[in-house]
Amino acid sequence: MDKQLDLAVIGECLIEFSASEKLEDADVFRKSYGGDSVISAIMASKLGTETAFITKLGNDGFGHYIYEQLQKDNIDTSNIEFLPEQNGVYIAARPAGGKNEFYYYKRKSAATKLNDDDITEELLSSFKCLYSTGVTQSLSLSARNAVKKAFRIAKEKELITAYDPNYTSCFMYSDESKEFLEEILPYTNIIFMSMKNDAEHLFESLSYEHVARKLGDFGVETIVIKSRVNGGYYIFYNGEMRFIEFFNKLPVIDLTASGDAFNGAFLHSVISGFNPFEAAKYAAVAAGLQTSKTGAVSALPSKDEIAEYL
C-alpha cells in the first residue's frame, strides 16, 4: 500500500434488511448494510480518520453494493477481496415504541474466509492503529487466526491496538469468547467492554473495578467500560479512573450500533492526539447522537453535528 493511512479495521460487512414494524407484520424492508466493526470504521472515517477495511465480500449484487457504499463513505477498499461465497445478512425490525428484533444469517459467508495470509507486516506498516472485535474472531478459525496475527504484528510495530469483545449471545458462545479475549489481550492497548454483555458473561462479574483490575493485569493501557445501569462510561488510564456520563440532550430513539459509533469516534480522537478521557467525552456525544436517530450506518452523526453539542 503506497498511501499512509490511520486506521485498519478487520471485520465483516453484512447486508441489512430493516422494517419499521414487527417482523410478523412487515411487508416492506429497506436495504442497507452494517456489522459491528464496519460501523466503527465508517464513524472514524466520517470524522476525518483515513480508514481501511479488511474483509471478504461475496461476488454478487449485494457484495458490489457494499463495496460501492464503503467507497462513498471514504473507506479504503484496496484490501477487500471478492469470493464466490454469499454475503452475510441480518434482518432488523425497529417498530416505533416497540422492542427491536435482530436475526443473523451468516454461516459460510465470504467473510468467514478471512485468513492469516491476508495479514502481512507490509500491510500493517501503513497504519497507526488496528481495530477488531470478538465478532470477527467468531466468524471462523481462519478469521480468528487472522485477527491474532494482525494484533501480534501491530504490537511489534508499535501501532495502537484496540479491541471490543462484543459478546453477542445469539451467535457466540461465552466460553469461546473468553478464549478470543485472552489470546488478544497481550497485544491490546485499548479495550472497549460492555458491563452487561461482556463483563457479565466473560468475567462473571458486574464490578467495574474487578474487571478493570483483571484487564490491567494483562497490560491493557486504556480500559473503557460501558454501563447502561450507571448511565455512562468508566475510563481507566494511566492509573486514573474517570466516569463520563452518556450524552442525554436528545431523546433516545434507537440504540442500534451506538457502542460501535462510540468506538469509532474514540479511536478517531486518540489517533488525532487526544488523551482517553478527552476521547471518551467526544465519543459519548457521537454515540448519543447515534441513538437519536433510527438505523445503523444512516444514523451516524457528522463532525459538525458532534461539534454542535461539545
ZIWOQUI-V162665 format. One line per field, one symbol per residue. burial: + if it has 16 or more other ideal C-beta (glycine too) atoms within 10 Angstrom, else -. Layout:
burial: ???
This chain:
burial: ----++++++++++++++++-----+--+--++++++++++++++++-+++++++++++--++-+++-++--+-++--++--+-++++++++++-----------+--+++++++--++---++-+++++++++++++++--+++++++++++++---++++++++++---+----++-++-+++-+++++++++-+++-+++----+--++-++----++++++++----++++++------+-++------+-++++++++++++++++--+-+++++++++++++++++-++++-+++----+----
